[in-house]
């Protein structure tokens, strides 16, 4: 079948780790070079973005995208993991909260905030995953991190469950937001359900289940489900390189503007997608200057 290169969007089911999904896709494709572009917790479901083949090198760019989730928070109880799979450590049996009260507190989370990751998380401390230490009963004190919440919306409230949608920066722990919201409301809370709807430019609507991927592989239709590299990172403009510009790019050398044949698309100009005139993806570059001459400096080149 040959090594595939591109992006695969998987609709992950609850109970699987992100690495479980990667392993399964490796088996389906019969190739080792597969990696996910941002962890999705085992108890969560929804969109998981995978890089296949040379696309794994795009991780630094693809992992940055904002995320959108829908989910449910259970008020009136706290767990040690901040989600439904943990041990209940406190409970409030009776409480009354109005939708207006809840919305008011939810708005406090919108904008740039500082949050403490859950003790049971994949974040590292002292070179070890925090969940590994927490499971051994060792005290874990995660460092606060800055994240950004673009919106945090109450979709409905059916006591003790509130249903929400949130758009947030990469690295945001929705479990921590559920825990902190419960504390601010004075009754406690934990994340009961979470589904990722969007990651950067990718949507759950375009994702396939593992069963659908396996079926596509068996029927020889993998090219229909693997997104080619020239179709991703669309927020950055495409810069088409002349033959000498392509050669210099592949060697990681500065590309003078005279070797650029055109530019189109994108809404940002801090990075460019470098392609030849056959729309073959070469890599990522950024504006630069060398010897008084303006041009493009390659920052990531995808091998042939």
N, C-alpha and C positions, 0 to 999 in steps of 0.2 A: 504493500500500500504506500510505502514511502513516508518520510516524516512530514507531518502537517505543521503549518505555521499559521497562527491567527488567534482570534478570541472566540471562546465558547461561553455562552451564557447558560448557566444551569439553574433550574428551579429546585433548590435544595429542600428536601423534606425534613421535618423535625426529627431529632434524635441522631442525625449524622453530624460528625465533625466536618469542618472544611477539608481536613486532610483525608477523611474517608472518601469524600467526593473526588479529590485529586487522584487518589489511588484507583478508584473505579474508572475514571476517565482514562487513566494510563492503560488500564486493561482493555478498555473499549478501542482505543486508538493503536494499541500495541507499540507505544513509545513512552519513554521515561520523562522526557522534557515537558512537564505540565506543572503549572503552579497557580495558586489562587491569588487574586489581586485585592486582598482584604478579607480578613477572617469574618465568618458569620458563626455566632455561638451555636453549639449543638442543639439547644432548646429553641433556637430561632429557625424560621424557614424563609424561603424566597430566593431572591437573586444572589447568585454567587458568580463573580466574573473570573474566568480562568484564562491564563495565557498558555498557548501551546507552541512548542518549538521555539523559534527565535523570538516570538512575541513575549516570552517570559522576561526579556530584557527591558520591556517597557514598564515594568512594575513601578519604578519611581514616579512615573507620570500618571499611570492609571489609578494608583492607590489614592491620589490626592482628591479625587472628585467628591462632591457633597453626596450625602446619602438621604434617602427618604424611606421612612418606615411607617407602617400602621401597627397598632398593637393594643393591648389591654393591660391596665394596671388594677391590681386587686388592693383596695384600701382596707385598713383595719388590721393589718398584720405585717410583720417584718420577717425576713429570712436571712440566714447568714450568707447566702449567695446573691441576694437581692432579686431572686426570681423564684418561680414556683417549684423548682427542683431542690431548693435548699431546705434546711431545718428551720421551722418557725421558732423565732427567739422572743417574740412579743406579740401580743394580740389585744385589740380593743373590741369588745363584744358589741357595744352599742354606741352609735354616733350618728349625728345628722349633719350633712353638708349639702348646700345648695349648688346647683350648676354654676351660679354666679360666683360663689366663693371659690370653687375649683378653678374656674377660668381666670380669676384674678391672680391666684397663686401660680398657675401655669405661665402667665405672662411674665412673671419674674425670671423665668428661665430663658427668655428670648434675648438674643444678643450674645456678646462675648461673656462667657461665664467660666468660673474655675470649678472643676469637679474632681472628686477623688474616685479613681477606678475601684471596682468591686474587689474584695480580697480574693475571690475566686475568679481570676481573669488570666488571660494569656500574656499579660504584660510581665516583663522581667524585672527582678530585683536581685542584685548580687549574682547575676548570671543565671538565675533560676526562674522558671515560670511561677507566678504567684499562686496559681491553683495547686501546683505541686507542693509548695510549702504549706498552704492552708489545709490541704487534705491530710498532711502529716501532723496537724494540730499546732504548727508553729505560728507564732504571731506575725502577721503581715501588716505593714504600715505603708500602703501605696502613697506615692507622691502626688500631690494635686497637679492637674494639668489644665491648660487653657483650651477651651473648645468654643465653637460658635453654633448657636441654634438660630436658624433663620425663621422658623415658626414651630409652634407647639400647640396644636389645635384639639379641642375637645369635640369629638364627633357625636358622642352620646354618653349618658350616665345612667346606669342601671345598678344602683347600690347592691353590693359594694364594688362593682366593676365600672371603670371608666374606659371608654374606647377613644383612642387618640390617633393623630397623624403628626409626624415630626420630620422636619428637614434640618439636617445638622452637618457639621464638618466631619471629615474623616477623623477617626480616633475618638469620637464621642461614644460614651457608654450609656446606652438607653437604660440599662439596669440601674445605673447610678442615679439617673434622672428620676426613675420611678421611686427609688428609695428616698431620695432627697425631697421629692414632692410629698410623699407620705409624711415625712418628718415635719415639713413646713405646714402641712394641714393639721398636724397634731394627732394623727391617728395611725401613722405608719403605712407602708405600702410596699408592694413588690411587683415585679414584672411578671404577668401571667401568660402573655402571648406576644410574639413579635414576628413581623414579616417584613423583609426588605423589599421595597417596591422599585427602588432606583439606586444606582451607583454611578455617579458622574453622568456620562452621556447614555448609559445603558438602562433599559427598562425591563421589568419582570414580564411585560407583555411579549417580549421577544425571546424569553428564556425557554429551554426545553428540560423536561425531566430526564433523569438518567435512562429510564426505559425508552424514551423517544430517541435519545442519542444512540443507544445500543441498536435500536431498530434502523436508524439512519445508516449506521456503520455496516450492518448486515445487508442492507439494500444498496450499498455503494453511493449513498447520498450525503456523505459528510461535508462535501464542499458547499452544500446548501445550508449547513448550520454553523460552519466556521466563518467568522467575519474576517476578511483579509485586512492586512495592516494598513492599506491605503484608504480604508473606510473608518478608521478610528482616530481619536484625538482631534475631532473635527472643530474644536474651538480654536485650534491653531491654523494659520494660513498654510496653504501648500505653496512651496517654492520649487519651481521646475529648474533643474540644473542642466546646463549644456554638458557635453561629453567630458570635457576637461574638468568641469566642476564636479561631476560624478566621481571621476578618478580621484580628485583631491579629497572629496568627502570620505570615500572608502578608506583612505589612508589617514583620516583624522586631521587633514590639513585645512588651513584657512581658505575660504572660497571668496575671491574678489567678486564684486557685483557684476563685472563684465562676463562672468561665467554663469550668471543667472538668466534664464530665458523667460521668466514670467512668475507671477504670484497671483493667487486667487483664494477667496473664501476666508473663513475664520473671523473671530471677533477680538482676538488678542494678538499682540505682536511681540511678546516677550520670548516666544519660541516659534520655530517654523517646522513644518513637516517637509522633509527633503525628498523629492522624487525625481526620476528621470522623465523623459517625454513619453514613455510608455506607461506612466503612472505606477512604476515599480517603487515601493517604499524603500528608502535608503537609510533614513534615520531622522534624528532631531538636531536642529541647530538653533543658534541664537544670534542676534545682531552683534557684530564685532568690528574691530578696527585693527589693522596691522600695517605698520610702516606708513601711516597717514592715509591708507586706503580703506574705504568702507567695504563691508562684506558680511559673511556668515561664518561663525565658528561652530563646527560640529561638536555636540556634547554627548551624543549617543548614536552609534552606528550599528545597524542591524546587518550582520554578515549575510553573504549570499548563500 
